[in-house]
């Protein structure tokens, strides 16, 4: 694998190139969309990190390489399904293309998350991307700038639960023998 000194050199080189790259990709780039809440993004990232950590632990326990491949695949394509990773779905966040306003697909997710697959650079990227997303007025990190994406508020698990509750309530009120609510205009 990689030695720690090589990983440290790659992390250092990435850190040196990070802010010039961020400046390069941010020229003439303004998003018309409101930024998502940074606390929600942090919790979503924590959930995604736990999924990734689970794949690494499964690999360490079983030494079956498919777990590393699954983890790398999840890391790269986590936002490809309706613009939501598991963490973003749980917190009601969506990654959209700034050009179209639609959720990103596989290509946008891969461009956005590619930095996290480079050994050594991924360690520096986790820290630097978090600070950048928190400080940027549009909430965009370098991966967002490269892919021209943005994380915005959207629909998630809470909305699905509320829709199911509403449906269940209407279903129960329409059952025979159940008293129906009296409309307010009577």
Secondary structure, DSSP 8 states (H G I E B T S, - for coil): ---HHHHHHHHHHHHHHHHHHHHHHHTT----S----HHHHHHHHHHHHHHHHHHHHHHHHH--THHHHHHHHHHHHTTTTTT--HHHHHHTEEEEETTT-SB--HHHHHHHHGGGGSTTHHHHHHHHHHHHHHHSTT---HHHHHHTEEEEE---HHHHHHHHHHHHHHHHHTSTTS-----TT-
